[in-house]
Amino acid sequence: MHTLTSVVDGLVPAATLATDTLSPAGETVSGGIFSVAPLLVGLPLASAAILLLLGRRADTWGHWLGVLASAGAFVVGLLTFLRILDRPADERVLDVHLGTWIDAGAFHLDAGMRLDPLSLTFVLLVTFVGTLIHVYSVAYMEHDADRRRFFAYLNLFVAAMLVLVLANSFLLLFVGWEGVGLASYLLIGFWNHHMPYAVAAKKAFVANRVGDLGLLIAMGLMFAHFGALDFATVLDDPAAHASEGTLTAIGLMLLLAACGKSAQFPLQSWLGDAMAGPTPVSALIHAATMVTAGVYLIVRSGAVFEAAPDAQLVVVIIGAITLLFGAIVGCAKDDIKKALAASTMSQIGYMVLAAGLGPVGYAFAIFHLVTHGFFKAGMFLGAGSVMHGMDDQVDMRRFGGLARYMKITWITFMMGWLAILGIPPFAGFFSKDKIIEAAFIPTDGAQWRAWVFGTVALLGAGITAFYMSRLFFMTFEGERRWTTKRDGSEQHPHESPALMTWPMIILAVGSVGLGLVLSLGGRFVGWLEPVTGHAEHGEPVLPEWLLIALTLAVVVVGLVVAWRRYAVSTVPVVPPLGTALTRAARVDLYQDAVNDAVLVEPGQHLTRSLVYADHAVVDGGVKGLAHSTVGLGSLLRRAQTGYVRTYAATMLGGLVVLLVVVLVVQS
């Protein structure tokens, strides 16, 4: 490691940062590997521009340019990571100055890149998993006439996500934030000639705009009270610049933004519909990029939430609600991609819950985010492989017995399945179980919170085991329920080509061993300490060994119940009516109906009322005045007869009236 990074030794001056608190500021560096850090964003962004500008001339080779751009960004990120890893722990928060961005009066904001353990963790995850998804897409989109444009959008997505996580200010973060929203809209609606796909893209775009409003309001409050938007100023002792009430408002607005991007309650309804995009898009959105942005925002803004305990508590509550919400919905979905989407919603809920626990949970939230990026991406790519072998069919009730025909897909998917269940020694055991343990640790002496949130996290693990086992058994085990000639077409499942299976194999390896590697000696938690701060690990309300045993017990129960119902029993091709909860879960617990009743319909009525008021009051007032003026003119015009005798009589009448008035006044 020292050999790889020695070329830049001595180029960066030393600095000292405290590791027992969040590190808002870092030393400004230049030269060596840091001089090429802008290539992290520049490579995928340039590739996207080239592919879009060249048009059809890049059809034959454009996809490989997209792959190379993402891979090049990973190489730059890896070298940067090695260089920073070679530095002492208290010198790992660095800023790369890019230039003056805004200089308006008293407001001055530089554009720069924050290179620290948190941002580099996301850089490595986004570029590595993103590159594997790019490679997979070469084969998956082989027969699509617009494959070049698809890779341009993928590169744009990666570039925007890297801007988001590398920004040194909330305003520059917002640029990446909006870029991710735009790229997701383009990718979800990539096949927009199908109306439902176009509607799904618009739904995701609108839901994210609601969250974006929260981030805008938060930045407005920051500017009003801090006079700045850069991390170094805002996150350096926020309580010294703003009251707890103001910080609570900022925290709640940041949480609203996170709910939009990370599909947390109550802004989660777009996530299932986002499956309209090609499967590699689903893997990119749900594993490594978009939905993780909200978790990043909360952890990055940890100093604000720690100074606003009420907002921090709301973060935990939202995470707890969402992890149960997604788990329940996942139990009733028969579409393999939508079941995985519900799983993503639930797992992000775990991360948000952990992020809301403060310093004790920050590292565990990011730890689970990293492992989840591997096993969830692997399972989404596995779902795409199943669709590839089953003529794009997604109904799990028409699957079954695929393990014998798609062995690589079956084995790699199994690794992800065992990882998300938290079976030792797979990755989820070392990350998700730590979140459950942290949830059982009392904060501020409130043991009831530990019992409530810990129980919710434990219950979520059991439900997760059930619905993920249901998905696995319905797809790969049991009897064959494939479409036959009698149904109109006959399925002939087959394994996917090497360009699709190799990324799945690599992700499966990460699903197996990544958790163990990162947890050894607490290395991942220690790696993040310069950003997340050092937190003393409190004692949970139950012994650690008992929590591990309880978690494994509920996981085994969920697995066994799913095995009995979907592996050894006959799975009906036509979904049974089910209980009231099952029927509700099939339609996302009526979230769309609630949104329509609470937001859409009142909004439409308000809009119609405003339009009516505009016509009746504003336009009516103006038109009424005009009509009154015209009417008065018409009335006065009648007095102009053209006869002298009429004018004389009028003058005489006026004189008489005037004399009467004078006499009355004098008397």
N, C-alpha and C positions, 0 to 999 in steps of 0.2 A: 504494500500500500504506500509505504514511504517513497519507494522508487517512482511510482506513478505520479506522485504529487510533488516531488522534490524540485521540479522545474519552476515552481512558483514560490518556493520557500524564500523568505526574506522580503517578498514583495508587499506583504500585508502587515501593517503595524499592529502591535498588540493592543488589546483592549480588555477591560475587565467588566463582566456582567454578573449580576447576582443571580444565583440559581434557586433561591428560595422564594422568588416572586416572579411574576410574568415579566418577560424582557421586552419592553416596548421599543427600545432603540438599539441599534447595532452600529458597529463601525462601518464607515464608508470605505469600500475597497475598489481597486482597479488593477489591471494587469493580470498576466497569467491566464489561468482558465476562466477567471471572472470577466475578462475582457470579451469572451465569446459567449457569456451567459445569455445575452439577448437572442442568440440563435435558438434558444429553447422555444421561443415564440416565433422567431423569424422563419425557421425552416418550414413548419407546417403552414404558416400563414402565406409564405411565398409560394409553396406548392399549391395551395388552394387558389391563389390568384392566377397562377400559370394555367392550371387546369380549366378554370372558368374562362379565361381570356382566349386561350388557344382553341377552345371549342372542339369540334369534331376532329381536328388535326391531331389531337392527343388521345384519340379513342384506343389506339392499339398499344400504347405504352403508359398512358396516364395513371393507371392503377398502380403500376410499379413505382412511379414517382411518389405517389401518395404513401406507399409503404416505406420507401427510403426516407422521406421527410420525417415520418413518425419515428422510425428507427434512429435517424440522425439526432433527433431531439432527445431520445433516450440515452444515446452515447454521451451527449453533452451533459445531460442531467447526471449520469453515472459518474463522469469525471469530476463534476462539481461536488457531488456527494462525497467522493473519496477525498477531495481536497479539504472539505470542511470536516470530515470525520478525522482527518489527520491533525486537526487543531485541538487545543485544550477545550474542555466542555464549556468553559466560561467565555470562549471567543468564537462561538459558533452562530452568532446572530450578526449577519452582515447585510449591508445595503450596497447595491450597485447603482450609482447615479447615472441617469440617462439624459438629463437636461431639465431646464426650466419648462414647466408646462403652463402654469397659470401665474401671472403676476399682475394683479389688479388691486391697486391701492394697498391696503394693509394685508390683503390676502395673498400669500405666496405659497405655491405648491409645486414641488419638483416631481417629475416622473422618475420612478426608480423601481428596482427589483429587490424584494426582501428575500434573501437567501438564508434560511435557518432550518432547523430540523423539521419543523412542521411543513413548510412549503416544499422542501425537497422530498419529504415522504410522499406528498401528493404528486410531485413531478415524476418520481420514479414509478408510482402506481399508474398514473395516467398514461405515460409514454410507453411503459412496458406492456401493460394490458392492452392499451390502445394499438400498439404495433401488432400484437397477436390477433386482435380483431381485424386489423387491416389485412393481414395475411389470409385469414379465414374468408374475408369478404372477396378476395380475388377469385376464389372458386365459387363462393355462394352466389355472387352477382355475375357470374361468367356470361350468362345468356341475356343479361339486361342491356338494352340498347343504350342506356344512360349511365353505364358503370363509371365512366370518367367523371360525370357530374356528382355521382354518389361519393366518390373518393375526395372530390373537392370539398364537399360538405363535411365529410369526416375530418379532413385536415383542418377545416375552419372550426369545427367543434373542439378538437384538441388544442388548437391555438388559443381559442377563447378561454378554455378551462385553465390553461397555463397562465394567461394574463390574470385571471381571477386569483389564483393561488400565489402568484409571484408578486402581486401588486404591493407597494409600500404605503398605500393610502386607501381609504374607503372609496374615494372617487375613482381611482384607477381600478380598484376591485369591481366597482359598478360597471365599468366599461366591459370587463370580462364577463360579468354577470349577465349583462344584456346580450353580449355575443353568444353566450351559451344558450340563452333563450331563443335567439334568432336561429342558430344552427339546429336546435332541437325541433323548431317549427319546420324548417326545411327538410329535415330527415324523417320526422314522423309522417309528414305529408309528401314523402318522396313519390309515392304512387298516387298523386292527387287526382288522377283521372277516375279513381273510385271515390265517389262522394263521401262515404263514411270515413275514409282515410283523411280527406281534406277537413272534414268536420272535427276529427280527433286532433289534428294539428292545431286547428283554431282553438279548440277547447284548452289544450295545453298552453297555448300562447296567452289566452285571456286569463287563465288561472295564475299563470306566472306574473302577469302584469299586476294582479292584486298584491302579490308578495313584493313586487318591485316597488310599489307605492310605499310599503313599509320601510324599505331601505332608503328611499328618497326622504321620507319624513325624518328618519333617524339621522341622516346626514345633515338635514336642515337644523335639527336640534343641536347636533355637534357643532356646527358652524356658529350657531347663535351663542353657545355657552363656552366653547373652547377656542373659537376663532380659527380653527384648523380642522383638517380632515386626515392628516397623516397619522399613521399608527404611533409614531414616536411621541406625538403630543397628546393624542386622545387617550391612549392606553397607559400613559404615565401618570398614575394616581388620579383617576377620574374624579374621585370624591373631593379632591382639592379644587376642582373647577366647577362642579355642578352639585346641586342638592340631590338627595336620594330619590325624591319624586321625579326629577328630571331624568336621572339615570334609569329609573324604572321605566319611564316612557321610552327612552332610547332602547333599552333592553327588549321591551315588548315589541317595538317596531322592527328591531333586528330579528326577533323570533318570527314575526309575521313574514318577513322576507325569507327566512329559512324554511318556514312551512310551505311557501309556494314552490321553491326550488326542490326541496327534499320530500315533497308530497306527504306532509304531515297534516294531521287533523287541524283545521277543517278544510284545508286546500288540497286534499289528496285525490279528488275525484278524477283528475286528468290522467293518473298514472296507468290505470288499466287500459284506457283508450289509446295510450301511446304505443301499445303493441301493434298498432296499425302499420308502423314502420317496418322495414326489413329487419330480420332477426339480429344482424350485427349491430344495428342501431339500438335495439333493446338491450343488448349486452353492454354497449358503451354507456348508454344513459343510466342503466340500473346498477352497474357494477363499479365503474371507475370515474365517472365524470359527474353529470348533472345532479343527481340526487345526493351526492356527497357534498355538494357545495354548501348546503345549509349547515351541515355538521361543522365544516371548516369555518364558516362565519361565526358560529357560536363559540367554538374553541378559540379562534383568533381574538374574539371580543371578550374573552373571559374576564378581563379586568373590570369591564363595565358590569357584567352580571354579578361578579363578586361584591361590587359596591351597591348592588340593588337586589337584595335577597328575595323580594317578592317576585321580581321578574325571573330570577333563577328558579324559584319554586314552580312558576308557570311552565318553564322549560321542561322540568321533570314531569309535570302533569301531562303536558302535550305528548311527550315521548311515551309515557305509560299508556295513554289512551290509544295512540296510534299503533303501538306494538300489538295490543289486543285486537284492535279494529282490523288490521291487516291479516292477522292470524285467523280470525273468524271468517273473513271473506275468502281467504285461501282454501278453507275447508270445503267450500261449495263450488269452486270453479272447475269446469270440465275442460276449458281451453288451457293447454299446457303453458302458453306464454302468459296468460292472465293470472294463472295460479302462481307463477314465478314473480309476476309483478306485485301481487299481494304480499308475497314473501319479502320482496324488497322493501315495501312500505313498512312491514313489521320489523325487519332488521334495522332499518334506519331509525325506527322508533326506539330500539335498544340504544343506538348510538346517541340520540338526542337525550334520552333519559340519563345516560352516563355523563354527557356534557353538562347537563344541568346539576350534577352533583358537585361541581366545582373541581378544584385541583385533584381530588382523589379519583375523579372519573374521566378527566380530559384524556389522559394517555390511553385508558381502556377503550374510550370511544374511538380514538384513531386506530388503535390496535385492531379492534373488530372491523373498522372500516377497511383496513388493508386486507385482512384475511377474507372478508366478505367480497372484496373486489376480485379475488382469485376464484373462490368457489362459486360465486353467483355468475361471474362471467363464463366460467366453465359450464355451468348448467344451462345458461341461455344459449351458448353455442351448441351444447348437446341437444337442446330443444330444436335448434335450427337444423341440426344433423338429422334428427328424427323427421322433421318436416321434409327435408331433402329426400329422405328415403321413403316417405309416405305421401308423395305427390302434394306437398304443402298442406296436408291435413293437420289440424290442431286439436281436434276433439279426442281427449284421452279415452273416452268410452269406445272409440274406434281403434284403439291401440291394443296392447296386450301381447305378451310373448315375444317382444322384439329383441330380447337379450340374445337369442340364438342367431339372429340375423345381423345384428349391429353390435358386435362384441366390444369394439373399441369405444363406441359411444356409450354402451352400457357400463363398462368399467370406469370410464372417466366421469360419467354422470354419478356413478355410485360414490366416487371419492368426494364429489361436491355435496352429495346427499348426506354422507356420514359427517362431513365437516360442519354443515349447517345444523345438524342434530346435536353436535357437541360431543360426539363419541370420542374418547381418548384412543390414540394420540393425534387425532385429526385437528385441523387448525381451529375450528370453532370451539373446541374444548378449552383452549388457552385464551380465547378472546371473549366469547359470549359469556362463559361461566364467570369470568372476572367481573363483568358488568353486573351479573346477578349478585355476586358477592358484595360488590360495592353498593348495590341498592339496599342491602341489609345493614349497612353501616349507618348508625344514627348521625345526623348532622345537627349542630346547634342544640344537642341534647334532646331532640325530638324523636323518641324511640318509635312513636306511632307511625311516623313517616317511613322509617326503615321497614316496619312490618308491612305497611300498605304497599309501598313501591317494590319491596323485595318479593312479596307474594305475587304481585302482578307480573314481575319479571320471571318468576319461577313458573307461574301458570302459562305464560307465553311460551316457555321452553317446551312444555308438554304439548300444547296445541301445535306448535311448530313441528314437533316430531310426528304428530298425526297427519297434518296436511302434506308435509313433504314426503312422508312414507306413502301416503295415498297416491301422490303424483308418481313416485318411483314405481310402485307396484302396478298401478293402472297402465303405465307405459311399457314396462319391460317384463313384468312377470304375469302369471296367470294364463288364461286361455286366450287364443287369438280372436279378436273381434273386428278384423279388418273389413274394409269395404269390399264387397264382392261384385261379380258381374250383375247379379240380381239388383244391386243398388245403383247400377248405372256405370260403374267403373271398378276395376279390380286392382288392389294394391299388391305391389311386389317389393317389400322392404329390402334395402341394401345398404351397405356401409358407404360412408361418404369418402371423397377423395382425400389424398394425403394433405393437401393444403388446408383442409378443414379439420382433419383429425389431429395433426401435430400441435396446433395451438391448444386444442382440447387436452392433449396429453401433458403439455407443459403446465397448463393451469391446474390439472389434476395433481401434478407433483407438488405445486404450491399448496393445494388444498390439503395434502397429506402432511407435509413437513414444515410449512412456513410458520405455523403457530409455535411449534416447539423451538425452532431456530430463534425466533424473535423473543421468546420468553426466557431463554436460558440466561441465568444471572440477572434477570430484570433488564436486559440490554436495551429493549425497545423503550421501556419507560424511562430509563436513564438517558437515552438518546434524545427524547423529547423534553427533558427537564429544563434546558435553557429557555424554552418557550412556555411550557405548561407550568413550570415551577415545581419545586419539590414539596410533596405532601406526605405527611406521616400517615401511614396506612392504619386507620382506626380499626377497632374490633367490631365485627358484625354481631348482631344480636343472637346469632346462632354460631356454634363452632364451625370453622372452615371445613373440616372433614364431613360434618353433617350436611352442610350446604351442597358439597360435591355429591354426596350420596343421594340427597333428595333430588337434585337436578337430574342425575343419571336415572333415578327411579321414575320420575315423571316422563322422561324421554323414552325409557323402555316401555312404559305403559302406553304412550301414544303410538309408538312403533308397533307394538303387539296388536293393539286395537285395529290399526290400519291394515296390518298383515292378515288378520282374520277376515276383515271385510272386503279387501280388494286383491288379495293374493290367492287365498285358498277358497274363497267364495265366488260365486258367479256375479260378475259385474253387468248389470243391465245396460244395454245399448241406449235405451231411452231413459233419461233421468227420471227417477221416481219423484212423486210430489214432494216428499220430504216434510220436515217440521216447519213451523212458522219461522224459526231462526234460519233454517237452511234456505228457505225461499227468500228471506231478506238478504242473506249473504250472497245469493246469486245475483242480486241487483245492487251489490255494494252497500248493503244496509240502508238502502233508500237515500244514499247521499245525493244523487242527482235530483231526486224528488224534493229533498229538503232544500237544496240549492235553488231549485226552481221556485219553491214556495216562499223561501225567505229572501232571496236576492233577485232572481230573474223576473218573476211576475210583479213584485212590488216595483222593481226598476222600470219595467215596461209601463205599469200604470202611472208611475211618476213622470215618465217621459211623455206619455199621452196627455197627462194633466198639464204639464209645462207647455206642450204644443198648443193645447186648447187655450191655456191662459195667454200665450203669446198672441194667438189669433183674436181671442175675445177681448183681452184687456189692452195689450200693447197696440196691436194693429187696430183693434176696435176703437181705442181712444183716439188714435191719430186719424183714422177714417171718419170717426164721429165728429171730430172738430172740423174736418174738411167739409163734411156734409152740412154741418151747422152753419158754417161760413157761407156756403153756397145758398143754403135756404134763406139765411138772413138777407143775402144780396138779392135773391129773387123777390123776397117780401118788400124790400125797399124799392126795388125796381118798379113795382106796381104803382108807387106814388108818382112816378115820372110819366104823366099822361100826355104832356105836350099842350094842354089847354091853359091859357092865361088865367081864366077865371078860377081854375082849380088851385093854381099857385097863389093867387090873390086871397082866396078863401083860407088857404093854409096859413099864409102870413097873418091874416086877420085873427085867425084862431090862436096862433102863437102869441100875438100881441095881447089878446084878451087874457090868456093864461098868465102871462107875465105881469099884467096889471093886478090881477087877483092876488098873485103871490106877494107883490109889493105891498098892497093894502093890508093883507093878513099879517105880514111881518111888522108893519108900522103900528098896527092896532095892538 
